[in-house]
Amino acid sequence: MNAENAAHNAIRQLVRDYVEGMVRADESLLRLAFHPNARIIGRFQALPEWLTLDDFVDAIRDRGPVLAPEQSPFWQIVSQDVTDETAMVKVLDDYAGLRFTDYLSLMVLDSRWRIVSKLFHCHS
């Protein structure tokens, strides 16, 4: 497997872990997917949100799982742009009955891909 395919596969797994972490309210998966200094930014219910990773994880954990264990979450990588050890990934996903577009900025840190920022749009 060449480096480009390896990066593509690792990024796909990272996005899967991120979405699964959200819909299952799995703090450990979310903390694996995000760098501890990551920021989560967007508008929710028309209000801007500027969250730390801890704020984001707390909100997901407080809401709890949004899918039954046997259900698979909807998510789709719309686009992906990789330059060496940095990447931008546009993801369409569903969470708690809402559709989101997430723009995930990624970097290789400590030998693995991590989300360093998430900019999201909640579709109404």
C-alpha positions in Angstrom: 0.0 0.0 0.0 1.4 3.4 -1.0 1.5 6.4 1.4 -1.5 8.1 -0.3 -3.7 5.0 0.1 -2.5 4.6 3.7 -3.4 8.2 4.5 -6.8 7.8 2.8 -7.6 4.7 4.9 -6.4 6.2 8.1 -8.5 9.3 7.6 -11.5 7.2 6.7 -11.1 5.3 10.0 -10.6 8.6 11.9 -13.9 10.0 10.5 -15.7 6.7 11.4 -14.4 6.9 14.9 -15.4 10.5 15.2 -19.0 9.8 14.0 -19.3 6.6 16.1 -18.0 8.5 19.1 -20.7 11.2 18.7 -23.7 8.9 18.0 -22.7 6.4 20.7 -21.7 9.1 23.2 -18.3 7.3 23.4 -15.9 9.7 25.1 -12.9 7.5 24.5 -13.5 7.4 20.7 -13.9 11.2 20.6 -10.7 11.8 22.6 -8.8 9.4 20.2 -10.2 11.3 17.2 -9.5 14.8 18.4 -6.3 16.5 19.5 -6.8 17.7 23.2 -6.4 21.4 22.0 -9.0 21.0 19.2 -11.7 23.6 18.8 -15.3 22.9 17.6 -16.9 25.9 16.0 -20.2 26.5 14.2 -23.8 27.7 14.6 -26.3 25.6 16.5 -29.9 26.8 16.9 -28.8 30.1 15.2 -26.2 30.8 17.9 -22.5 30.7 17.4 -20.6 28.0 19.4 -16.9 28.1 20.2 -16.2 24.9 22.1 -13.1 23.3 23.5 -12.8 19.5 23.2 -13.9 19.1 26.8 -17.0 21.3 26.2 -17.9 19.2 23.1 -17.3 15.8 24.8 -19.4 17.0 27.8 -22.3 18.0 25.6 -22.2 14.7 23.7 -21.9 12.7 26.9 -24.8 14.6 28.5 -27.1 13.9 25.6 -26.2 10.2 25.5 -26.3 7.8 22.6 -28.6 8.9 19.8 -28.8 5.5 18.0 -29.6 2.0 19.1 -26.6 -0.3 19.2 -27.7 -2.2 16.1 -28.2 1.0 14.0 -25.4 2.3 11.8 -24.9 6.1 11.7 -25.1 8.0 8.4 -21.9 9.7 7.3 -20.2 10.4 4.0 -16.9 11.9 3.1 -17.8 14.5 0.5 -14.2 15.6 -0.2 -10.7 15.1 1.1 -7.6 17.1 0.4 -4.3 15.7 1.8 -0.9 17.5 1.7 1.7 15.4 3.4 0.7 15.3 7.1 -2.2 17.8 6.9 -5.6 17.3 5.5 -9.1 18.9 5.1 -12.1 16.6 5.1 -15.7 17.6 4.3 -18.1 15.2 6.0 -21.9 15.0 5.8 -23.3 13.3 8.8 -26.5 12.9 10.9 -26.6 13.4 14.6 -29.7 13.4 16.8 -32.1 13.8 13.9 -30.2 16.7 12.3 -28.0 16.8 9.2 -24.6 18.4 9.5 -21.8 19.4 7.2 -18.5 19.2 9.1 -15.2 20.6 7.9 -12.5 18.7 9.7 -8.9 20.0 9.8 -6.5 17.1 10.4 -2.8 16.7 11.2 -0.6 13.8 11.9 0.5 14.2 15.5 2.3 11.5 17.5 2.3 9.3 14.4 -1.5 9.3 13.8 -4.1 11.5 12.2 -6.0 13.7 14.7 -8.8 16.3 14.2 -7.4 19.7 15.2 -10.5 21.7 14.4 -14.1 21.2 13.4 -16.2 23.8 11.7 -19.8 22.7 11.3 -23.0 23.8 9.7 -26.3 22.5 10.9 -28.9 22.1 8.1 -32.4 23.2 9.1 
